[in-house]
Amino acid sequence: MKDTILIKATELFLEQGFKSVTMDNLANEMGISKKTIYSNFANKNKLIEESTTHLLEAIAKGIDAIRALKKNPIEELYEIKKFVMVHLKDEKSSPQYQLQKYYPKIHSLMRKKQYEIMESCMVDNIKNGVTLGIFRNNLNIDFVARIYFSGVTSIKDHKLFPLSQFPITKLMDNYLEYHLRGIVTPAGRHILNTIINSNQE
C-alpha cells in the first residue's frame, strides 16, 4: 500500500503542485482513509520527501538506461530531455516553484540530488562528445557541466520566464539548443541541425 500511495501522491504533486495537494485530496482520489496514509507516512512533509526521492530515483534509472544505449552525445541529451519532461508531466503546475517556496529544506535536498545525477551524466556526455569530435576540444568540462545545470534550474523561475510567454517544453528545447551551439564543432553542428529539423517536421 505504501508504494501505491507514493506513486499516486507523486502523480498528483506533479499535476497540481506540492502545496495544492492536501492529504484529503489524496485520500479521496485513492478512495482510502487519511488514517491509511498516515499509517504509512507520518505527515505531509515525509510524504513529499519520499515522493521527491522516488521521482529522482526513477529519473536516474531512466537516464542510465538512455546512456547505456551509447547514442551520440547530442542525440543522448535530446533523449534525456524528452524522458525527463514526460516524467515531470511538463511541469505544468510549477511543482519545483511550490517546493522551493513552501518546503525549502526538501527543495534544497532535491536540488543536491539532482546535481549529483546530472554531474556525472554531463561530464561523461561532454567527454564523449570531445572524443568523437562533435564537441570542441578546448572546453573546460567541469565549467560547462555546472553552467548547464545552473541554467536548467534557473529557467524554471517563472518570474524570469513566465509560462504564458515561455511554455516549458519550448523553453527546454531552446535552452538545450543554446547550450549545444556553444560547444559543438562543425561536425556536431550538422548533427544538431539534423535533430532540430527532424523535431520540427
ROKOLSE-113148 format. One record per residue (C-alpha): x, y, z; residue number from 0; residue in one letter; chain. Coordinates in Angstrom, 2 decimals. Layout:
[atom [X; Y; Z]; NUM; a; A]
...
END
This chain:
[atom [0.00; 0.00; 0.00]; 0; m; A]
[atom [2.86; 2.38; 0.80]; 1; k; A]
[atom [4.24; 2.17; -2.76]; 2; d; A]
[atom [0.75; 2.68; -4.23]; 3; t; A]
[atom [0.25; 5.82; -2.12]; 4; i; A]
[atom [3.70; 7.08; -3.07]; 5; l; A]
[atom [3.08; 6.63; -6.81]; 6; i; A]
[atom [-0.32; 8.34; -6.67]; 7; k; A]
[atom [0.95; 11.17; -4.47]; 8; a; A]
[atom [3.87; 11.82; -6.83]; 9; t; A]
[atom [1.49; 11.94; -9.79]; 10; e; A]
[atom [-0.81; 14.43; -8.04]; 11; l; A]
[atom [2.08; 16.61; -6.79]; 12; f; A]
[atom [3.40; 16.92; -10.34]; 13; l; A]
[atom [-0.01; 17.64; -11.82]; 14; e; A]
[atom [-1.27; 20.09; -9.18]; 15; q; A]
[atom [1.76; 21.18; -7.14]; 16; g; A]
[atom [3.16; 20.16; -3.76]; 17; f; A]
[atom [1.28; 22.85; -1.82]; 18; k; A]
[atom [-2.00; 22.45; -3.71]; 19; s; A]
[atom [-2.48; 18.74; -2.97]; 20; v; A]
[atom [-3.78; 18.04; 0.54]; 21; t; A]
[atom [-3.90; 14.73; 2.37]; 22; m; A]
[atom [-7.71; 14.89; 1.97]; 23; d; A]
[atom [-7.30; 15.24; -1.81]; 24; n; A]
[atom [-5.00; 12.22; -1.91]; 25; l; A]
[atom [-7.31; 10.10; 0.28]; 26; a; A]
[atom [-10.36; 11.00; -1.83]; 27; n; A]
[atom [-8.50; 10.36; -5.08]; 28; e; A]
[atom [-7.43; 6.91; -3.89]; 29; m; A]
[atom [-10.67; 6.02; -2.13]; 30; g; A]
[atom [-8.88; 5.35; 1.14]; 31; i; A]
[atom [-8.92; 6.99; 4.57]; 32; s; A]
[atom [-6.42; 9.59; 5.72]; 33; k; A]
[atom [-5.63; 7.18; 8.55]; 34; k; A]
[atom [-4.26; 4.72; 5.98]; 35; t; A]
[atom [-1.98; 7.42; 4.55]; 36; i; A]
[atom [-0.77; 8.48; 7.99]; 37; y; A]
[atom [-0.06; 4.88; 8.96]; 38; s; A]
[atom [2.49; 4.84; 6.11]; 39; n; A]
[atom [3.72; 8.45; 6.21]; 40; f; A]
[atom [3.99; 10.38; 9.49]; 41; a; A]
[atom [2.99; 13.69; 7.86]; 42; n; A]
[atom [2.78; 15.51; 4.55]; 43; k; A]
[atom [6.42; 16.63; 4.74]; 44; n; A]
[atom [7.53; 13.00; 5.00]; 45; k; A]
[atom [5.31; 12.07; 2.06]; 46; l; A]
[atom [6.77; 14.89; -0.06]; 47; i; A]
[atom [10.31; 13.95; 0.92]; 48; e; A]
[atom [9.81; 10.31; -0.07]; 49; e; A]
[atom [7.90; 11.33; -3.18]; 50; s; A]
[atom [10.72; 13.54; -4.48]; 51; t; A]
[atom [13.28; 10.82; -3.69]; 52; t; A]
[atom [11.14; 8.25; -5.52]; 53; h; A]
[atom [10.83; 10.57; -8.53]; 54; l; A]
[atom [14.56; 11.30; -8.71]; 55; l; A]
[atom [15.42; 7.61; -8.44]; 56; e; A]
[atom [13.06; 6.83; -11.34]; 57; a; A]
[atom [14.59; 9.63; -13.41]; 58; i; A]
[atom [18.14; 8.47; -12.59]; 59; a; A]
[atom [17.30; 4.90; -13.71]; 60; k; A]
[atom [15.77; 6.20; -16.93]; 61; g; A]
[atom [18.80; 8.37; -17.66]; 62; i; A]
[atom [21.13; 5.41; -17.02]; 63; d; A]
[atom [19.09; 3.33; -19.48]; 64; a; A]
[atom [19.38; 6.06; -22.13]; 65; i; A]
[atom [23.13; 6.39; -21.54]; 66; r; A]
[atom [23.51; 2.62; -21.91]; 67; a; A]
[atom [22.23; 2.92; -25.49]; 68; l; A]
[atom [25.52; 4.69; -26.39]; 69; k; A]
[atom [23.92; 7.18; -28.77]; 70; k; A]
[atom [25.95; 10.14; -29.93]; 71; n; A]
[atom [26.13; 12.74; -27.13]; 72; p; A]
[atom [23.89; 15.29; -28.87]; 73; i; A]
[atom [21.14; 12.77; -29.52]; 74; e; A]
[atom [21.58; 11.45; -25.98]; 75; e; A]
[atom [20.87; 14.88; -24.47]; 76; l; A]
[atom [17.67; 15.23; -26.52]; 77; y; A]
[atom [16.53; 11.76; -25.43]; 78; e; A]
[atom [17.23; 12.57; -21.77]; 79; i; A]
[atom [15.39; 15.89; -22.04]; 80; k; A]
[atom [12.37; 14.15; -23.60]; 81; k; A]
[atom [12.36; 11.43; -20.93]; 82; f; A]
[atom [12.65; 13.90; -18.03]; 83; v; A]
[atom [9.86; 16.12; -19.40]; 84; m; A]
[atom [7.50; 13.13; -19.63]; 85; v; A]
[atom [8.35; 12.12; -16.06]; 86; h; A]
[atom [7.82; 15.65; -14.77]; 87; l; A]
[atom [4.48; 15.97; -16.64]; 88; k; A]
[atom [5.93; 19.04; -18.45]; 89; d; A]
[atom [5.88; 20.77; -15.04]; 90; e; A]
[atom [2.57; 22.48; -15.85]; 91; k; A]
[atom [1.80; 23.12; -12.18]; 92; s; A]
[atom [5.24; 24.57; -11.36]; 93; s; A]
[atom [5.89; 21.86; -8.73]; 94; p; A]
[atom [9.51; 22.91; -8.31]; 95; q; A]
[atom [8.49; 26.51; -7.56]; 96; y; A]
[atom [5.97; 25.35; -4.92]; 97; q; A]
[atom [8.57; 23.01; -3.44]; 98; l; A]
[atom [11.11; 25.83; -3.19]; 99; q; A]
[atom [8.62; 28.29; -1.69]; 100; k; A]
[atom [6.78; 26.08; 0.81]; 101; y; A]
[atom [9.22; 23.23; 1.50]; 102; y; A]
[atom [12.70; 24.83; 1.19]; 103; p; A]
[atom [14.58; 22.10; 3.09]; 104; k; A]
[atom [13.18; 19.37; 0.85]; 105; i; A]
[atom [13.84; 21.52; -2.23]; 106; h; A]
[atom [17.46; 22.04; -1.16]; 107; s; A]
[atom [17.92; 18.29; -0.69]; 108; l; A]
[atom [16.28; 17.55; -4.04]; 109; m; A]
[atom [18.48; 20.10; -5.82]; 110; r; A]
[atom [21.60; 18.47; -4.31]; 111; k; A]
[atom [20.47; 15.05; -5.54]; 112; k; A]
[atom [19.60; 16.49; -8.96]; 113; q; A]
[atom [23.09; 17.89; -9.24]; 114; y; A]
[atom [24.66; 14.55; -8.29]; 115; e; A]
[atom [22.62; 12.79; -11.01]; 116; i; A]
[atom [23.40; 15.45; -13.58]; 117; m; A]
[atom [27.11; 15.94; -12.89]; 118; e; A]
[atom [28.41; 12.50; -13.90]; 119; s; A]
[atom [25.96; 12.36; -16.80]; 120; c; A]
[atom [27.00; 15.75; -18.21]; 121; m; A]
[atom [30.73; 15.28; -17.65]; 122; v; A]
[atom [30.67; 11.90; -19.44]; 123; d; A]
[atom [28.48; 13.33; -22.20]; 124; n; A]
[atom [30.88; 16.22; -22.86]; 125; i; A]
[atom [33.96; 13.97; -22.73]; 126; k; A]
[atom [32.38; 11.59; -25.22]; 127; n; A]
[atom [31.48; 14.49; -27.50]; 128; g; A]
[atom [35.06; 15.77; -27.42]; 129; v; A]
[atom [36.41; 12.27; -28.16]; 130; t; A]
[atom [34.03; 11.92; -31.12]; 131; l; A]
[atom [35.00; 15.34; -32.45]; 132; g; A]
[atom [31.49; 16.80; -32.19]; 133; i; A]
[atom [32.26; 19.00; -29.15]; 134; f; A]
[atom [35.19; 21.42; -29.09]; 135; r; A]
[atom [38.36; 20.01; -27.54]; 136; n; A]
[atom [39.25; 23.19; -25.64]; 137; n; A]
[atom [36.22; 23.11; -23.32]; 138; l; A]
[atom [36.51; 23.45; -19.55]; 139; n; A]
[atom [34.36; 20.38; -18.97]; 140; i; A]
[atom [33.54; 20.99; -15.29]; 141; d; A]
[atom [32.55; 24.58; -16.06]; 142; f; A]
[atom [30.29; 23.56; -18.96]; 143; v; A]
[atom [28.61; 20.82; -16.88]; 144; a; A]
[atom [27.96; 23.20; -13.98]; 145; r; A]
[atom [26.76; 26.10; -16.12]; 146; i; A]
[atom [24.35; 23.71; -17.86]; 147; y; A]
[atom [22.89; 22.62; -14.52]; 148; f; A]
[atom [22.71; 26.22; -13.33]; 149; s; A]
[atom [20.83; 27.22; -16.49]; 150; g; A]
[atom [18.40; 24.31; -16.38]; 151; v; A]
[atom [17.39; 25.20; -12.84]; 152; t; A]
[atom [17.30; 28.97; -13.47]; 153; s; A]
[atom [14.95; 28.82; -16.45]; 154; i; A]
[atom [12.32; 27.27; -14.17]; 155; k; A]
[atom [11.98; 30.64; -12.43]; 156; d; A]
[atom [8.55; 31.73; -13.68]; 157; h; A]
[atom [9.20; 35.34; -12.78]; 158; k; A]
[atom [12.02; 35.38; -15.32]; 159; l; A]
[atom [10.32; 33.03; -17.78]; 160; f; A]
[atom [6.53; 33.29; -17.36]; 161; p; A]
[atom [4.74; 30.19; -18.69]; 162; l; A]
[atom [2.38; 32.33; -20.76]; 163; s; A]
[atom [5.37; 33.58; -22.73]; 164; q; A]
[atom [7.72; 30.60; -22.43]; 165; f; A]
[atom [5.91; 27.21; -22.45]; 166; p; A]
[atom [8.16; 24.76; -20.59]; 167; i; A]
[atom [8.67; 22.27; -23.45]; 168; t; A]
[atom [9.68; 25.02; -25.88]; 169; k; A]
[atom [11.83; 26.65; -23.20]; 170; l; A]
[atom [13.75; 23.41; -22.60]; 171; m; A]
[atom [14.25; 22.94; -26.35]; 172; d; A]
[atom [15.57; 26.49; -26.69]; 173; n; A]
[atom [17.90; 26.08; -23.72]; 174; y; A]
[atom [19.32; 22.75; -24.93]; 175; l; A]
[atom [19.96; 24.21; -28.39]; 176; e; A]
[atom [21.58; 27.28; -26.78]; 177; y; A]
[atom [23.85; 25.02; -24.71]; 178; h; A]
[atom [24.85; 22.81; -27.62]; 179; l; A]
[atom [25.53; 25.61; -30.12]; 180; r; A]
[atom [28.13; 26.96; -27.70]; 181; g; A]
[atom [30.15; 23.73; -27.57]; 182; i; A]
[atom [29.73; 21.92; -30.91]; 183; v; A]
[atom [32.27; 21.62; -33.72]; 184; t; A]
[atom [31.12; 21.96; -37.36]; 185; p; A]
[atom [30.51; 18.19; -37.39]; 186; a; A]
[atom [28.45; 18.50; -34.21]; 187; g; A]
[atom [26.51; 21.43; -35.65]; 188; r; A]
[atom [25.48; 19.25; -38.59]; 189; h; A]
[atom [24.10; 16.57; -36.21]; 190; i; A]
[atom [22.35; 19.22; -34.11]; 191; l; A]
[atom [20.69; 20.85; -37.13]; 192; n; A]
[atom [19.51; 17.44; -38.36]; 193; t; A]
[atom [17.88; 16.68; -34.98]; 194; i; A]
[atom [16.26; 20.12; -34.76]; 195; i; A]
[atom [14.90; 19.88; -38.31]; 196; n; A]
[atom [13.51; 16.37; -37.71]; 197; s; A]
[atom [11.83; 17.55; -34.48]; 198; n; A]
[atom [10.06; 20.32; -36.39]; 199; q; A]
[atom [8.59; 18.02; -39.03]; 200; e; A]
END
